[in-house]
Amino acid sequence: MELLISVMVGVMIATGTYLMLARNVLRFIFGLILISNAANLMIFVAGRLTPESPPLIPDGADVPPDIVANALPQALVLTAIVIGFGLFAFALTLVYRGYQSMGTLMSDEMRLAEPEEDRQ
């Protein structure tokens, strides 16, 4: 199972890189989000996928009675998902405002700070 998910992470990173190389800003944002989701999945797989019990300690004990799942990668991925969603919402807002003000999503045409004679 871990091998299959590792291959899927590789495919997601390759697809995200391909999308980020496009000149369309919206495709760039989708590629960025795809790579961040692949990184989340990679962290999750690095914590090992085990069918063990949750890390709960019963009353009166100092350690869990059985082998337990590692909760740290799960907490890291949950935090990264929330941060990634905020980044995605902010980036989509910026792309929308850029499209409203410039009328294009192509990054080559979004050069307002350059003089007219240098745009070629």
C-alpha positions in Angstrom: 0.0 0.0 0.0 2.8 2.4 0.8 4.5 1.7 -2.5 1.2 2.5 -4.4 0.8 5.8 -2.5 4.5 6.7 -3.1 4.0 6.2 -6.8 0.9 8.4 -6.6 2.9 11.1 -4.8 5.4 11.0 -7.7 2.7 11.3 -10.3 1.1 14.2 -8.4 4.4 16.1 -8.1 5.1 15.5 -11.8 1.7 16.7 -12.8 2.0 19.7 -10.5 5.3 20.6 -12.0 3.9 20.4 -15.5 1.0 22.7 -14.5 3.4 25.2 -12.9 5.4 25.4 -16.1 2.4 26.7 -18.0 2.1 30.4 -18.7 -1.5 30.5 -17.5 -1.6 31.8 -13.9 -4.6 29.6 -13.0 -2.8 26.5 -14.0 0.2 27.6 -12.0 -2.0 27.9 -8.9 -3.6 24.4 -9.5 -0.1 23.0 -9.9 1.1 24.6 -6.7 -1.9 23.2 -4.8 -1.3 19.8 -6.3 2.3 19.8 -5.2 1.3 20.9 -1.7 -1.2 18.0 -1.5 1.5 15.6 -2.7 3.8 16.8 0.1 1.0 16.3 2.6 0.5 12.7 1.4 4.2 12.1 1.5 4.4 13.2 5.1 1.4 11.0 5.9 3.1 7.9 4.3 6.4 8.7 6.0 4.6 8.1 9.3 3.7 4.6 8.1 0.3 3.4 7.4 -0.6 1.0 10.1 -3.9 -0.6 11.2 -2.9 -0.1 14.8 -5.1 1.4 17.5 -5.3 5.1 18.2 -2.8 6.5 20.7 -5.1 6.5 23.8 -3.8 5.9 27.3 -6.3 4.4 29.7 -6.8 5.8 33.2 -4.1 4.8 35.7 -1.5 3.8 33.0 1.6 5.6 31.9 1.9 4.2 28.4 -0.5 2.7 25.9 -1.2 -1.0 26.4 -0.6 -2.0 22.7 1.3 -0.8 19.7 -0.3 2.5 18.6 -0.4 4.6 15.4 1.9 7.6 15.2 -0.2 10.7 15.7 2.5 13.3 14.8 2.3 12.9 11.0 -1.5 13.0 11.2 -1.4 16.3 13.1 1.2 17.8 10.8 -0.9 16.9 7.7 -4.0 18.3 9.3 -2.3 21.6 10.0 -0.8 21.7 6.4 -4.2 21.0 4.9 -5.7 24.0 6.7 -2.8 26.3 5.7 -2.9 25.0 2.1 -6.6 25.8 1.9 -6.0 29.3 3.1 -3.2 29.7 0.6 -5.5 28.4 -2.2 -8.3 30.8 -1.3 -5.9 33.8 -1.1 -4.2 32.8 -4.4 -7.5 32.4 -6.2 -8.6 35.8 -5.0 -5.4 37.3 -6.3 -5.8 35.6 -9.7 -9.4 36.8 -9.9 -8.4 40.4 -9.1 -5.6 40.2 -11.6 -7.9 39.0 -14.3 -10.4 41.8 -13.4 -7.8 44.5 -13.7 -5.7 43.2 -16.6 -8.2 41.1 -18.5 -5.9 38.1 -19.0 -4.6 35.1 -17.2 -1.4 34.7 -19.3 1.7 35.6 -17.3 3.5 37.1 -20.3 0.8 39.7 -20.7 0.7 40.7 -17.0 3.7 43.1 -17.2 2.4 46.5 -16.2 5.6 47.7 -14.7 7.6 47.3 -17.9 7.8 50.0 -20.5 5.9 49.5 -23.7 9.0 49.2 -26.0 10.3 46.3 -23.9 7.2 44.2 -24.2 8.1 41.9 -27.1 
